[in-house]
Protein backbone atom coordinates (compact mmCIF):
# COMPACT_ATOMS: atom_id res chain seq x y z
CA UNK A 1 0.00 0.00 0.00
CA UNK A 2 1.31 3.43 -0.93
CA UNK A 3 1.94 6.17 1.63
CA UNK A 4 0.71 9.55 0.29
CA UNK A 5 3.25 11.52 2.35
CA UNK A 6 6.14 9.45 1.01
CA UNK A 7 4.80 9.70 -2.54
CA UNK A 8 4.58 13.51 -2.33
CA UNK A 9 8.08 13.76 -0.83
CA UNK A 10 9.48 11.60 -3.64
CA UNK A 11 7.69 13.82 -6.17
CA UNK A 12 9.08 17.03 -4.61
CA UNK A 13 12.61 15.60 -4.44
CA UNK A 14 12.57 14.38 -8.05
CA UNK A 15 11.35 17.78 -9.26
CA UNK A 16 13.94 19.76 -7.32
CA UNK A 17 16.84 17.38 -8.02
CA UNK A 18 15.77 17.15 -11.67
CA UNK A 19 16.61 13.49 -11.69
CA UNK A 20 15.05 10.24 -12.77
CA UNK A 21 17.42 8.43 -10.40
CA UNK A 22 15.47 6.17 -8.05
CA UNK A 23 14.74 7.84 -4.71
CA UNK A 24 14.09 5.59 -1.73
CA UNK A 25 13.56 6.14 1.97
CA UNK A 26 17.28 5.45 2.52
CA UNK A 27 18.42 8.05 -0.05
CA UNK A 28 20.44 10.89 1.47
CA UNK A 29 18.89 14.13 0.21
CA UNK A 30 22.13 16.08 0.49
CA UNK A 31 24.69 13.36 -0.32
CA UNK A 32 22.98 11.20 -2.98
CA UNK A 33 21.00 13.90 -4.80
CA UNK A 34 22.23 17.16 -6.33
CA UNK A 35 20.35 19.27 -3.76
CA UNK A 36 22.22 22.09 -2.04
CA UNK A 37 22.07 25.88 -1.71
CA UNK A 38 18.99 27.42 -3.30
CA UNK A 39 17.62 23.99 -4.24
CA UNK A 40 17.76 22.96 -0.58
CA UNK A 41 15.94 26.15 0.42
CA UNK A 42 13.33 25.38 -2.25
CA UNK A 43 12.96 21.86 -0.81
CA UNK A 44 12.30 23.13 2.70
CA UNK A 45 9.90 25.76 1.38
CA UNK A 46 8.04 23.20 -0.77
CA UNK A 47 7.63 20.87 2.20
CA UNK A 48 6.37 23.73 4.35
CA UNK A 49 3.88 24.78 1.66
CA UNK A 50 2.63 21.23 1.11
CA UNK A 51 2.55 19.94 4.70
CA UNK A 52 2.91 23.06 6.93
CA UNK A 53 5.85 21.38 8.68
CA UNK A 54 7.55 23.65 11.22
CA UNK A 55 11.28 23.97 10.45
CA UNK A 56 11.95 26.57 13.14
CA UNK A 57 14.67 24.43 14.79
CA UNK A 58 16.20 23.21 11.52
CA UNK A 59 19.86 24.22 11.22
CA UNK A 60 20.24 24.58 7.44
CA UNK A 61 24.02 24.96 7.55
CA UNK A 62 24.49 21.59 9.27
CA UNK A 63 23.01 19.85 6.21
CA UNK A 64 23.43 22.18 3.25
CA UNK A 65 25.82 24.78 1.87
CA UNK A 66 24.71 28.26 0.93
CA UNK A 67 24.30 28.88 -2.81
CA UNK A 68 27.65 29.27 -4.54
CA UNK A 69 29.61 27.23 -2.00
CA UNK A 70 30.43 24.51 -4.52
CA UNK A 71 32.99 21.73 -4.19
CA UNK A 72 35.91 24.01 -5.16
CA UNK A 73 35.15 26.37 -2.27
CA UNK A 74 34.29 23.63 0.20
CA UNK A 75 37.78 22.07 0.12
CA UNK A 76 38.73 21.23 3.68
CA UNK A 77 35.29 22.04 5.08
CA UNK A 78 33.55 19.62 7.41
CA UNK A 79 31.21 17.21 5.64
CA UNK A 80 27.55 17.99 6.25
CA UNK A 81 25.23 15.71 8.23
CA UNK A 82 23.26 13.31 6.09
CA UNK A 83 19.55 14.05 5.69
CA UNK A 84 17.86 10.76 4.81
CA UNK A 85 14.44 10.76 3.13
CA UNK A 86 12.96 8.56 5.90
CA UNK A 87 13.89 11.18 8.50
CA UNK A 88 12.33 13.90 6.38
CA UNK A 89 9.10 11.87 6.08
CA UNK A 90 9.09 11.28 9.86
CA UNK A 91 9.55 15.02 10.48
CA UNK A 92 6.64 15.81 8.17
CA UNK A 93 4.40 13.31 9.92
CA UNK A 94 5.19 14.74 13.37
CA UNK A 95 4.75 18.27 12.05
CA UNK A 96 8.03 19.81 13.19
CA UNK A 97 11.79 19.42 12.78
CA UNK A 98 13.64 17.17 15.22
CA UNK A 99 17.01 15.50 15.09
Secondary structure, 3 states (H helix, E strand, C coil): CCCHHHHHHHHHHHHHHCCCCCCCCCCECCCCCCCCHHHHHHHHHHHHHHHCCECCCCCHHHHCCCCCCCCCCCCCCCCCCCCEHHHHHHHHHHCECCC
